[in-house]
Amino acid sequence: MKQPFNPGDRTYHVSDERLRAFKALTPEQRLRWVEELANFLRLAKVSKKKSSSH
């Protein structure tokens, strides 16, 4: 039986350059980025549910 994936087990590495680029964004740009990311993750989750139900 396949073990369910625990999202808490994820690890990420973000370079100093990418952190500086994010820090340089305006608050509005940061919020837009977060909203776009959240939308992408929702779409990916819905797509995964549809593909696993076939």
One Martini backbone bead per residue (centre of mass of N, CA, C, O) as a GRO file, in nm:
protein
   54
    1MET     BB    1   0.096   0.037   0.022
    2LYS     BB    2   0.065   0.366  -0.023
    3GLN     BB    3   0.201   0.639   0.100
    4PRO     BB    4   0.126   0.930   0.206
    5PHE     BB    5   0.190   1.256   0.147
    6ASN     BB    6   0.389   1.481   0.334
    7PRO     BB    7   0.411   1.820   0.313
    8GLY     BB    8   0.616   1.855   0.564
    9ASP     BB    9   0.867   1.710   0.394
   10ARG     BB   10   0.942   1.955   0.261
   11THR     BB   11   1.208   2.114   0.074
   12TYR     BB   12   1.392   2.428   0.035
   13HIS     BB   13   1.581   2.629  -0.202
   14VAL     BB   14   1.689   2.968  -0.172
   15SER     BB   15   1.840   3.205  -0.311
   16ASP     BB   16   1.971   3.510  -0.256
   17GLU     BB   17   1.879   3.629  -0.527
   18ARG     BB   18   1.575   3.561  -0.495
   19LEU     BB   19   1.534   3.713  -0.230
   20ARG     BB   20   1.609   3.991  -0.342
   21ALA     BB   21   1.392   4.003  -0.561
   22PHE     BB   22   1.151   3.988  -0.365
   23LYS     BB   23   1.230   4.234  -0.188
   24ALA     BB   24   1.206   4.443  -0.440
   25LEU     BB   25   0.922   4.427  -0.420
   26THR     BB   26   0.627   4.527  -0.392
   27PRO     BB   27   0.358   4.464  -0.210
   28GLU     BB   28   0.174   4.423  -0.458
   29GLN     BB   29   0.360   4.220  -0.606
   30ARG     BB   30   0.362   4.009  -0.381
   31LEU     BB   31   0.058   3.953  -0.373
   32ARG     BB   32   0.032   3.865  -0.667
   33TRP     BB   33   0.226   3.627  -0.645
   34VAL     BB   34   0.070   3.472  -0.428
   35GLU     BB   35  -0.196   3.447  -0.587
   36GLU     BB   36  -0.078   3.293  -0.830
   37LEU     BB   37   0.026   3.053  -0.671
   38ALA     BB   38  -0.243   2.965  -0.543
   39ASN     BB   39  -0.385   2.914  -0.812
   40PHE     BB   40  -0.195   2.701  -0.920
   41LEU     BB   41  -0.235   2.498  -0.684
   42ARG     BB   42  -0.537   2.459  -0.725
   43LEU     BB   43  -0.522   2.354  -1.018
   44ALA     BB   44  -0.338   2.111  -0.954
   45LYS     BB   45  -0.532   1.972  -0.756
   46VAL     BB   46  -0.770   1.936  -0.950
   47SER     BB   47  -0.617   1.779  -1.167
   48LYS     BB   48  -0.536   1.541  -0.986
   49LYS     BB   49  -0.822   1.449  -0.913
   50LYS     BB   50  -0.916   1.391  -1.204
   51SER     BB   51  -0.684   1.182  -1.279
   52SER     BB   52  -0.748   0.981  -1.027
   53SER     BB   53  -1.062   0.917  -1.116
   54HIS     BB   54  -0.990   0.730  -1.386
   0.00000   0.00000   0.00000
